[in-house]
Amino acid sequence: MNNHQKSTFHPLGDFLNPALALLGQGLIKSPIWQKLNFANHPYLCKGLNCIKKFIQFNH
């Protein structure tokens, strides 16, 4: 990747990371998120846990 590509996509990442973190923080703390039971849907659960870990890691 050259310097032009880095400068083009860097501001987009700076904008999206805080927005995703705030969205994820709201989802994790919401009562709906806490009440959902994904035990019968392992693939959905795995995907949502992956998203949750990503959001917590970037927060």
PyMOL Python script that loads the backbone (N, CA, C, O; Angstrom):
from pymol import cmd

cmd.read_pdbstr("""\
ATOM      1  N   MET A   1       0.854  -1.177   0.000  1.00  0.00           N
ATOM      2  CA  MET A   1       0.000   0.000   0.000  1.00  0.00           C
ATOM      3  C   MET A   1       0.898   1.237   0.000  1.00  0.00           C
ATOM      4  O   MET A   1       1.854   1.316   0.772  1.00  0.00           O
ATOM      5  N   ASN A   2       0.596   2.173  -0.843  1.00  0.00           N
ATOM      6  CA  ASN A   2       1.408   3.385  -0.901  1.00  0.00           C
ATOM      7  C   ASN A   2       0.836   4.481   0.005  1.00  0.00           C
ATOM      8  O   ASN A   2      -0.225   4.302   0.601  1.00  0.00           O
ATOM      9  N   ASN A   3       1.530   5.601   0.106  1.00  0.00           N
ATOM     10  CA  ASN A   3       1.110   6.686   0.996  1.00  0.00           C
ATOM     11  C   ASN A   3      -0.224   7.293   0.597  1.00  0.00           C
ATOM     12  O   ASN A   3      -0.984   7.739   1.457  1.00  0.00           O
ATOM     13  N   HIS A   4      -0.518   7.316  -0.700  1.00  0.00           N
ATOM     14  CA  HIS A   4      -1.791   7.885  -1.145  1.00  0.00           C
ATOM     15  C   HIS A   4      -2.960   7.051  -0.627  1.00  0.00           C
ATOM     16  O   HIS A   4      -3.965   7.608  -0.187  1.00  0.00           O
ATOM     17  N   GLN A   5      -2.844   5.746  -0.674  1.00  0.00           N
ATOM     18  CA  GLN A   5      -3.924   4.888  -0.187  1.00  0.00           C
ATOM     19  C   GLN A   5      -4.106   5.052   1.313  1.00  0.00           C
ATOM     20  O   GLN A   5      -5.238   5.078   1.796  1.00  0.00           O
ATOM     21  N   LYS A   6      -3.025   5.162   2.050  1.00  0.00           N
ATOM     22  CA  LYS A   6      -3.132   5.344   3.497  1.00  0.00           C
ATOM     23  C   LYS A   6      -3.840   6.651   3.830  1.00  0.00           C
ATOM     24  O   LYS A   6      -4.708   6.683   4.702  1.00  0.00           O
ATOM     25  N   SER A   7      -3.476   7.722   3.146  1.00  0.00           N
ATOM     26  CA  SER A   7      -4.080   9.014   3.455  1.00  0.00           C
ATOM     27  C   SER A   7      -5.543   9.069   3.025  1.00  0.00           C
ATOM     28  O   SER A   7      -6.327   9.825   3.599  1.00  0.00           O
ATOM     29  N   THR A   8      -5.917   8.279   2.024  1.00  0.00           N
ATOM     30  CA  THR A   8      -7.298   8.276   1.559  1.00  0.00           C
ATOM     31  C   THR A   8      -8.217   7.567   2.546  1.00  0.00           C
ATOM     32  O   THR A   8      -9.315   8.052   2.817  1.00  0.00           O
ATOM     33  N   PHE A   9      -7.792   6.436   3.084  1.00  0.00           N
ATOM     34  CA  PHE A   9      -8.675   5.620   3.915  1.00  0.00           C
ATOM     35  C   PHE A   9      -8.532   5.902   5.403  1.00  0.00           C
ATOM     36  O   PHE A   9      -9.401   5.509   6.181  1.00  0.00           O
ATOM     37  N   HIS A  10      -7.477   6.562   5.817  1.00  0.00           N
ATOM     38  CA  HIS A  10      -7.274   6.814   7.242  1.00  0.00           C
ATOM     39  C   HIS A  10      -8.386   7.663   7.861  1.00  0.00           C
ATOM     40  O   HIS A  10      -8.884   7.293   8.924  1.00  0.00           O
ATOM     41  N   PRO A  11      -8.804   8.781   7.256  1.00  0.00           N
ATOM     42  CA  PRO A  11      -9.894   9.567   7.856  1.00  0.00           C
ATOM     43  C   PRO A  11     -11.207   8.786   7.956  1.00  0.00           C
ATOM     44  O   PRO A  11     -11.986   8.993   8.887  1.00  0.00           O
ATOM     45  N   LEU A  12     -11.445   7.905   7.014  1.00  0.00           N
ATOM     46  CA  LEU A  12     -12.663   7.097   7.072  1.00  0.00           C
ATOM     47  C   LEU A  12     -12.630   6.193   8.295  1.00  0.00           C
ATOM     48  O   LEU A  12     -13.640   6.050   8.986  1.00  0.00           O
ATOM     49  N   GLY A  13     -11.495   5.589   8.568  1.00  0.00           N
ATOM     50  CA  GLY A  13     -11.346   4.750   9.753  1.00  0.00           C
ATOM     51  C   GLY A  13     -11.479   5.546  11.032  1.00  0.00           C
ATOM     52  O   GLY A  13     -12.074   5.075  12.001  1.00  0.00           O
ATOM     53  N   ASP A  14     -10.927   6.758  11.043  1.00  0.00           N
ATOM     54  CA  ASP A  14     -11.043   7.617  12.221  1.00  0.00           C
ATOM     55  C   ASP A  14     -12.496   7.983  12.495  1.00  0.00           C
ATOM     56  O   ASP A  14     -12.887   8.173  13.647  1.00  0.00           O
ATOM     57  N   PHE A  15     -13.288   8.079  11.443  1.00  0.00           N
ATOM     58  CA  PHE A  15     -14.706   8.397  11.613  1.00  0.00           C
ATOM     59  C   PHE A  15     -15.500   7.172  12.048  1.00  0.00           C
ATOM     60  O   PHE A  15     -16.348   7.271  12.934  1.00  0.00           O
ATOM     61  N   LEU A  16     -15.237   6.021  11.441  1.00  0.00           N
ATOM     62  CA  LEU A  16     -16.053   4.837  11.686  1.00  0.00           C
ATOM     63  C   LEU A  16     -15.777   4.177  13.031  1.00  0.00           C
ATOM     64  O   LEU A  16     -16.714   3.700  13.672  1.00  0.00           O
ATOM     65  N   ASN A  17     -14.537   4.134  13.476  1.00  0.00           N
ATOM     66  CA  ASN A  17     -14.229   3.432  14.718  1.00  0.00           C
ATOM     67  C   ASN A  17     -14.993   3.987  15.920  1.00  0.00           C
ATOM     68  O   ASN A  17     -15.595   3.197  16.648  1.00  0.00           O
ATOM     69  N   PRO A  18     -15.006   5.302  16.173  1.00  0.00           N
ATOM     70  CA  PRO A  18     -15.795   5.809  17.302  1.00  0.00           C
ATOM     71  C   PRO A  18     -17.296   5.596  17.116  1.00  0.00           C
ATOM     72  O   PRO A  18     -18.011   5.327  18.081  1.00  0.00           O
ATOM     73  N   ALA A  19     -17.770   5.716  15.886  1.00  0.00           N
ATOM     74  CA  ALA A  19     -19.202   5.514  15.639  1.00  0.00           C
ATOM     75  C   ALA A  19     -19.589   4.073  15.930  1.00  0.00           C
ATOM     76  O   ALA A  19     -20.617   3.826  16.562  1.00  0.00           O
ATOM     77  N   LEU A  20     -18.787   3.123  15.480  1.00  0.00           N
ATOM     78  CA  LEU A  20     -19.066   1.711  15.754  1.00  0.00           C
ATOM     79  C   LEU A  20     -18.944   1.405  17.240  1.00  0.00           C
ATOM     80  O   LEU A  20     -19.715   0.608  17.773  1.00  0.00           O
ATOM     81  N   ALA A  21     -17.990   2.025  17.908  1.00  0.00           N
ATOM     82  CA  ALA A  21     -17.817   1.802  19.342  1.00  0.00           C
ATOM     83  C   ALA A  21     -19.041   2.289  20.111  1.00  0.00           C
ATOM     84  O   ALA A  21     -19.525   1.599  21.008  1.00  0.00           O
ATOM     85  N   LEU A  22     -19.543   3.471  19.765  1.00  0.00           N
ATOM     86  CA  LEU A  22     -20.733   3.993  20.441  1.00  0.00           C
ATOM     87  C   LEU A  22     -21.953   3.131  20.164  1.00  0.00           C
ATOM     88  O   LEU A  22     -22.752   2.865  21.063  1.00  0.00           O
ATOM     89  N   LEU A  23     -22.095   2.698  18.926  1.00  0.00           N
ATOM     90  CA  LEU A  23     -23.211   1.828  18.573  1.00  0.00           C
ATOM     91  C   LEU A  23     -23.120   0.521  19.346  1.00  0.00           C
ATOM     92  O   LEU A  23     -24.116   0.051  19.897  1.00  0.00           O
ATOM     93  N   GLY A  24     -21.953  -0.056  19.388  1.00  0.00           N
ATOM     94  CA  GLY A  24     -21.761  -1.317  20.099  1.00  0.00           C
ATOM     95  C   GLY A  24     -21.979  -1.176  21.586  1.00  0.00           C
ATOM     96  O   GLY A  24     -22.551  -2.064  22.218  1.00  0.00           O
ATOM     97  N   GLN A  25     -21.532  -0.072  22.153  1.00  0.00           N
ATOM     98  CA  GLN A  25     -21.715   0.158  23.579  1.00  0.00           C
ATOM     99  C   GLN A  25     -23.204   0.240  23.907  1.00  0.00           C
ATOM    100  O   GLN A  25     -23.652  -0.293  24.922  1.00  0.00           O
ATOM    101  N   GLY A  26     -23.954   0.898  23.058  1.00  0.00           N
ATOM    102  CA  GLY A  26     -25.397   0.982  23.262  1.00  0.00           C
ATOM    103  C   GLY A  26     -26.072  -0.368  23.125  1.00  0.00           C
ATOM    104  O   GLY A  26     -26.984  -0.687  23.889  1.00  0.00           O
ATOM    105  N   LEU A  27     -25.635  -1.166  22.160  1.00  0.00           N
ATOM    106  CA  LEU A  27     -26.222  -2.491  21.966  1.00  0.00           C
ATOM    107  C   LEU A  27     -25.917  -3.416  23.129  1.00  0.00           C
ATOM    108  O   LEU A  27     -26.797  -4.138  23.597  1.00  0.00           O
ATOM    109  N   ILE A  28     -24.680  -3.399  23.596  1.00  0.00           N
ATOM    110  CA  ILE A  28     -24.274  -4.307  24.669  1.00  0.00           C
ATOM    111  C   ILE A  28     -25.018  -3.978  25.958  1.00  0.00           C
ATOM    112  O   ILE A  28     -25.375  -4.884  26.710  1.00  0.00           O
ATOM    113  N   LYS A  29     -25.254  -2.707  26.221  1.00  0.00           N
ATOM    114  CA  LYS A  29     -25.913  -2.295  27.458  1.00  0.00           C
ATOM    115  C   LYS A  29     -27.435  -2.362  27.372  1.00  0.00           C
ATOM    116  O   LYS A  29     -28.116  -2.242  28.390  1.00  0.00           O
ATOM    117  N   SER A  30     -27.969  -2.550  26.185  1.00  0.00           N
ATOM    118  CA  SER A  30     -29.423  -2.539  26.041  1.00  0.00           C
ATOM    119  C   SER A  30     -30.041  -3.793  26.649  1.00  0.00           C
ATOM    120  O   SER A  30     -29.449  -4.870  26.577  1.00  0.00           O
ATOM    121  N   PRO A  31     -31.227  -3.666  27.247  1.00  0.00           N
ATOM    122  CA  PRO A  31     -31.890  -4.830  27.839  1.00  0.00           C
ATOM    123  C   PRO A  31     -32.238  -5.894  26.801  1.00  0.00           C
ATOM    124  O   PRO A  31     -32.268  -7.084  27.117  1.00  0.00           O
ATOM    125  N   ILE A  32     -32.496  -5.477  25.579  1.00  0.00           N
ATOM    126  CA  ILE A  32     -32.833  -6.443  24.529  1.00  0.00           C
ATOM    127  C   ILE A  32     -31.641  -7.348  24.263  1.00  0.00           C
ATOM    128  O   ILE A  32     -31.804  -8.563  24.153  1.00  0.00           O
ATOM    129  N   TRP A  33     -30.443  -6.776  24.159  1.00  0.00           N
ATOM    130  CA  TRP A  33     -29.226  -7.569  23.912  1.00  0.00           C
ATOM    131  C   TRP A  33     -29.022  -8.574  25.038  1.00  0.00           C
ATOM    132  O   TRP A  33     -28.650  -9.720  24.785  1.00  0.00           O
ATOM    133  N   GLN A  34     -29.262  -8.155  26.282  1.00  0.00           N
ATOM    134  CA  GLN A  34     -29.021  -9.009  27.436  1.00  0.00           C
ATOM    135  C   GLN A  34     -30.067 -10.109  27.551  1.00  0.00           C
ATOM    136  O   GLN A  34     -29.778 -11.168  28.108  1.00  0.00           O
ATOM    137  N   LYS A  35     -31.277  -9.888  27.037  1.00  0.00           N
ATOM    138  CA  LYS A  35     -32.341 -10.883  27.150  1.00  0.00           C
ATOM    139  C   LYS A  35     -32.333 -11.907  26.022  1.00  0.00           C
ATOM    140  O   LYS A  35     -32.934 -12.974  26.147  1.00  0.00           O
ATOM    141  N   LEU A  36     -31.655 -11.590  24.922  1.00  0.00           N
ATOM    142  CA  LEU A  36     -31.669 -12.507  23.788  1.00  0.00           C
ATOM    143  C   LEU A  36     -30.944 -13.796  24.135  1.00  0.00           C
ATOM    144  O   LEU A  36     -29.900 -13.787  24.787  1.00  0.00           O
ATOM    145  N   ASN A  37     -31.518 -14.903  23.686  1.00  0.00           N
ATOM    146  CA  ASN A  37     -30.910 -16.206  23.911  1.00  0.00           C
ATOM    147  C   ASN A  37     -30.625 -16.821  22.558  1.00  0.00           C
ATOM    148  O   ASN A  37     -31.547 -17.168  21.821  1.00  0.00           O
ATOM    149  N   PHE A  38     -29.346 -16.958  22.227  1.00  0.00           N
ATOM    150  CA  PHE A  38     -28.958 -17.484  20.931  1.00  0.00           C
ATOM    151  C   PHE A  38     -28.483 -18.929  21.024  1.00  0.00           C
ATOM    152  O   PHE A  38     -27.788 -19.409  20.128  1.00  0.00           O
ATOM    153  N   ALA A  39     -28.850 -19.632  22.100  1.00  0.00           N
ATOM    154  CA  ALA A  39     -28.377 -21.001  22.293  1.00  0.00           C
ATOM    155  C   ALA A  39     -28.836 -21.915  21.162  1.00  0.00           C
ATOM    156  O   ALA A  39     -28.148 -22.883  20.837  1.00  0.00           O
ATOM    157  N   ASN A  40     -29.979 -21.627  20.562  1.00  0.00           N
ATOM    158  CA  ASN A  40     -30.494 -22.467  19.481  1.00  0.00           C
ATOM    159  C   ASN A  40     -29.978 -22.042  18.114  1.00  0.00           C
ATOM    160  O   ASN A  40     -30.298 -22.676  17.108  1.00  0.00           O
ATOM    161  N   HIS A  41     -29.195 -20.994  18.065  1.00  0.00           N
ATOM    162  CA  HIS A  41     -28.675 -20.478  16.801  1.00  0.00           C
ATOM    163  C   HIS A  41     -27.166 -20.265  16.916  1.00  0.00           C
ATOM    164  O   HIS A  41     -26.716 -19.124  17.020  1.00  0.00           O
ATOM    165  N   PRO A  42     -26.379 -21.339  16.899  1.00  0.00           N
ATOM    166  CA  PRO A  42     -24.938 -21.203  17.157  1.00  0.00           C
ATOM    167  C   PRO A  42     -24.203 -20.328  16.151  1.00  0.00           C
ATOM    168  O   PRO A  42     -23.265 -19.626  16.528  1.00  0.00           O
ATOM    169  N   TYR A  43     -24.603 -20.351  14.878  1.00  0.00           N
ATOM    170  CA  TYR A  43     -23.898 -19.535  13.892  1.00  0.00           C
ATOM    171  C   TYR A  43     -24.177 -18.055  14.119  1.00  0.00           C
ATOM    172  O   TYR A  43     -23.271 -17.228  14.014  1.00  0.00           O
ATOM    173  N   LEU A  44     -25.422 -17.721  14.428  1.00  0.00           N
ATOM    174  CA  LEU A  44     -25.772 -16.338  14.725  1.00  0.00           C
ATOM    175  C   LEU A  44     -25.057 -15.879  15.988  1.00  0.00           C
ATOM    176  O   LEU A  44     -24.531 -14.767  16.048  1.00  0.00           O
ATOM    177  N   CYS A  45     -25.042 -16.740  16.986  1.00  0.00           N
ATOM    178  CA  CYS A  45     -24.374 -16.422  18.245  1.00  0.00           C
ATOM    179  C   CYS A  45     -22.893 -16.169  18.013  1.00  0.00           C
ATOM    180  O   CYS A  45     -22.332 -15.214  18.551  1.00  0.00           O
ATOM    181  N   LYS A  46     -22.262 -17.013  17.221  1.00  0.00           N
ATOM    182  CA  LYS A  46     -20.833 -16.863  16.937  1.00  0.00           C
ATOM    183  C   LYS A  46     -20.562 -15.531  16.234  1.00  0.00           C
ATOM    184  O   LYS A  46     -19.604 -14.836  16.573  1.00  0.00           O
ATOM    185  N   GLY A  47     -21.390 -15.179  15.271  1.00  0.00           N
ATOM    186  CA  GLY A  47     -21.213 -13.921  14.560  1.00  0.00           C
ATOM    187  C   GLY A  47     -21.413 -12.717  15.457  1.00  0.00           C
ATOM    188  O   GLY A  47     -20.644 -11.758  15.391  1.00  0.00           O
ATOM    189  N   LEU A  48     -22.440 -12.756  16.296  1.00  0.00           N
ATOM    190  CA  LEU A  48     -22.700 -11.631  17.193  1.00  0.00           C
ATOM    191  C   LEU A  48     -21.622 -11.513  18.259  1.00  0.00           C
ATOM    192  O   LEU A  48     -21.240 -10.404  18.633  1.00  0.00           O
ATOM    193  N   ASN A  49     -21.127 -12.643  18.750  1.00  0.00           N
ATOM    194  CA  ASN A  49     -20.040 -12.593  19.726  1.00  0.00           C
ATOM    195  C   ASN A  49     -18.783 -12.017  19.102  1.00  0.00           C
ATOM    196  O   ASN A  49     -18.036 -11.291  19.759  1.00  0.00           O
ATOM    197  N   CYS A  50     -18.548 -12.332  17.853  1.00  0.00           N
ATOM    198  CA  CYS A  50     -17.394 -11.788  17.138  1.00  0.00           C
ATOM    199  C   CYS A  50     -17.519 -10.270  17.023  1.00  0.00           C
ATOM    200  O   CYS A  50     -16.551  -9.544  17.248  1.00  0.00           O
ATOM    201  N   ILE A  51     -18.702  -9.798  16.676  1.00  0.00           N
ATOM    202  CA  ILE A  51     -18.944  -8.354  16.570  1.00  0.00           C
ATOM    203  C   ILE A  51     -18.781  -7.694  17.940  1.00  0.00           C
ATOM    204  O   ILE A  51     -18.181  -6.626  18.056  1.00  0.00           O
ATOM    205  N   LYS A  52     -19.322  -8.339  18.973  1.00  0.00           N
ATOM    206  CA  LYS A  52     -19.236  -7.801  20.327  1.00  0.00           C
ATOM    207  C   LYS A  52     -17.775  -7.682  20.770  1.00  0.00           C
ATOM    208  O   LYS A  52     -17.385  -6.668  21.348  1.00  0.00           O
ATOM    209  N   LYS A  53     -16.968  -8.711  20.503  1.00  0.00           N
ATOM    210  CA  LYS A  53     -15.549  -8.673  20.868  1.00  0.00           C
ATOM    211  C   LYS A  53     -14.817  -7.589  20.086  1.00  0.00           C
ATOM    212  O   LYS A  53     -13.958  -6.900  20.636  1.00  0.00           O
ATOM    213  N   PHE A  54     -15.152  -7.434  18.812  1.00  0.00           N
ATOM    214  CA  PHE A  54     -14.524  -6.404  17.983  1.00  0.00           C
ATOM    215  C   PHE A  54     -14.825  -5.018  18.539  1.00  0.00           C
ATOM    216  O   PHE A  54     -13.940  -4.165  18.618  1.00  0.00           O
ATOM    217  N   ILE A  55     -16.068  -4.802  18.920  1.00  0.00           N
ATOM    218  CA  ILE A  55     -16.471  -3.496  19.443  1.00  0.00           C
ATOM    219  C   ILE A  55     -15.774  -3.225  20.772  1.00  0.00           C
ATOM    220  O   ILE A  55     -15.290  -2.117  21.002  1.00  0.00           O
ATOM    221  N   GLN A  56     -15.721  -4.228  21.648  1.00  0.00           N
ATOM    222  CA  GLN A  56     -15.069  -4.041  22.935  1.00  0.00           C
ATOM    223  C   GLN A  56     -13.574  -3.814  22.760  1.00  0.00           C
ATOM    224  O   GLN A  56     -12.979  -3.025  23.494  1.00  0.00           O
ATOM    225  N   PHE A  57     -12.960  -4.495  21.799  1.00  0.00           N
ATOM    226  CA  PHE A  57     -11.529  -4.342  21.546  1.00  0.00           C
ATOM    227  C   PHE A  57     -11.209  -2.940  21.045  1.00  0.00           C
ATOM    228  O   PHE A  57     -10.188  -2.362  21.419  1.00  0.00           O
ATOM    229  N   ASN A  58     -12.075  -2.393  20.203  1.00  0.00           N
ATOM    230  CA  ASN A  58     -11.835  -1.073  19.624  1.00  0.00           C
ATOM    231  C   ASN A  58     -12.290   0.062  20.527  1.00  0.00           C
ATOM    232  O   ASN A  58     -11.988   1.223  20.253  1.00  0.00           O
ATOM    233  N   HIS A  59     -12.998  -0.246  21.580  1.00  0.00           N
ATOM    234  CA  HIS A  59     -13.488   0.802  22.478  1.00  0.00           C
ATOM    235  C   HIS A  59     -12.402   1.164  23.379  1.00  0.00           C
ATOM    236  O   HIS A  59     -12.574   2.033  24.235  1.00  0.00           O
TER     237      HIS A  59
END
""", "prot")
cmd.dss("prot")
cmd.show_as("cartoon", "prot")
cmd.util.cbc("prot")
cmd.orient("prot")
